[in-house]
Amino acid sequence: MEYTKFGRRLREIRKDMGLTQDEFAKILGTSKQILSRYEREDRSPRIEVVRKYAEALKVSADYLLGDEEAEAVSSMFWTQKKEKPFYKIFIEVTADQMGLDIPGVIQKTGLTDKQVRTIITRQMKVAPLDLAMQLSDTLNVPLEVWLGVKDYVPAEVSADAYEVARAYDQADIKSKNMVRMALDLELAKEETV
């Protein structure tokens, strides 16, 4: 998904509604200048801005981000927000469900340690959109989960995939590194006790 579609989508909605930037900015609770910067794609929104605008327009965040298949009207989407703190959601999803610690999240997502900690400390909702989307896309976790709107449901793992993972876990370091080389991953180091 291209995250630059946000500005284009805002402009499309505004024009469909036949509104000026001033009128549309009032509906969104922002200034004409900020709206103009989004529409020109000079500025990338924070995820909280996407949520706020989606709520004001009664559309889904996915729709605002350019997802053509997302439903255009979903006023219930943001009203079901749970009151669970973000750090608990982050731990439940990454550590409890995925078995990833922060270095594991960093390795899997390609984000830096500082970026992951920024997401955690800013509680995702005010994290920069590009970081939030990279975390969501690489971990295959919808934004709605991070925002506490819906629960995380891990993807189904086939019996074959489970067996491959189990065999990898039980393999010696040489066999693991052959697999890692084939997948173009960093080689594993022998653990010292």
Secondary structure, 3 states (H helix, E strand, C coil): CCCCHHHHHHHHHHHHHCCCHHHHHHHHCCCHHHHHHHHCCCCCCEHHHHHHHHHHHCCCHHHHCCCCCCCCCCCHHHHCCCCCCHHHHHHHHHHHHCCCCHHHHHHHHCCCHHHHHHHHHCCCCCCEHHHHHHHHHHHCCCHHHHCCCCCCCCCCCCHHHHHHHHHHHHCCHHHHHHHHHHCCCCCCCCCCC
